[in-house]
Amino acid sequence: MKVVEIRKLDTPALALKCNELRAEIIEMRRRLHMGEVQNTRAIRGKRKDLARIMTVMSEQLSKENM
């Protein structure tokens, strides 16, 4: 997900997407330990997307509090 796409979303939508990504990362890690996942870079990409979403969400929350 690109930052431009993330910035278009509102805070509740970002929180929902954040929870979805966390669940996906947990599932991918479980599959990795079971030996089902071959593409370990996908986990890294999901983690980076999660970090982008959390950054934008914190920016939006700080603007709302001002």
C-alpha positions as CSV (number, residue, x, y, z in Angstrom):
1,M,0.0,0.0,0.0
2,K,1.3,3.4,-0.9
3,V,1.3,6.4,1.5
4,V,-0.9,8.4,-0.8
5,E,-3.6,5.7,-0.6
6,I,-3.3,5.4,3.2
7,R,-3.6,9.2,3.7
8,K,-7.0,9.1,1.9
9,L,-8.5,6.9,4.6
10,D,-10.0,8.2,7.8
11,T,-8.9,7.2,11.3
12,P,-11.5,4.4,11.9
13,A,-10.7,2.8,8.5
14,L,-7.0,2.9,9.3
15,A,-7.6,1.3,12.7
16,L,-9.6,-1.5,11.0
17,K,-6.8,-2.0,8.3
18,C,-4.2,-2.1,11.1
19,N,-6.0,-4.9,12.8
20,E,-6.4,-6.8,9.6
21,L,-2.7,-6.5,8.8
22,R,-1.7,-7.7,12.3
23,A,-3.9,-10.7,11.9
24,E,-2.4,-11.5,8.5
25,I,1.1,-11.1,9.9
26,I,0.3,-13.5,12.7
27,E,-1.1,-16.0,10.3
28,M,1.9,-15.7,7.9
29,R,4.3,-16.3,10.8
30,R,2.4,-19.3,11.9
31,R,2.5,-20.7,8.4
32,L,6.2,-19.9,8.2
33,H,6.9,-22.0,11.3
34,M,4.8,-24.8,9.9
35,G,6.8,-24.8,6.7
36,E,3.9,-23.8,4.4
37,V,5.1,-20.3,3.4
38,Q,8.0,-20.0,0.9
39,N,7.9,-16.3,0.4
40,T,9.3,-14.7,3.6
41,R,9.6,-11.3,2.0
42,A,5.8,-11.0,2.0
43,I,5.9,-10.8,5.8
44,R,8.4,-8.0,5.6
45,G,6.1,-6.1,3.1
46,K,3.1,-6.5,5.4
47,R,5.1,-5.2,8.4
48,K,6.2,-2.2,6.4
49,D,2.6,-1.5,5.4
50,L,1.6,-1.8,9.0
51,A,4.3,0.7,10.0
52,R,3.1,3.2,7.3
53,I,-0.5,2.9,8.5
54,M,0.5,3.4,12.1
55,T,2.6,6.5,11.2
56,V,-0.2,8.1,9.2
57,M,-2.7,7.2,12.0
58,S,-0.6,8.9,14.6
59,E,-0.2,12.0,12.4
60,Q,-4.0,12.2,12.0
61,L,-4.6,11.7,15.7
62,S,-2.1,14.5,16.6
63,K,-3.9,16.8,14.2
64,E,-7.3,16.0,15.8
65,N,-6.0,16.8,19.3
66,M,-4.7,20.2,18.3
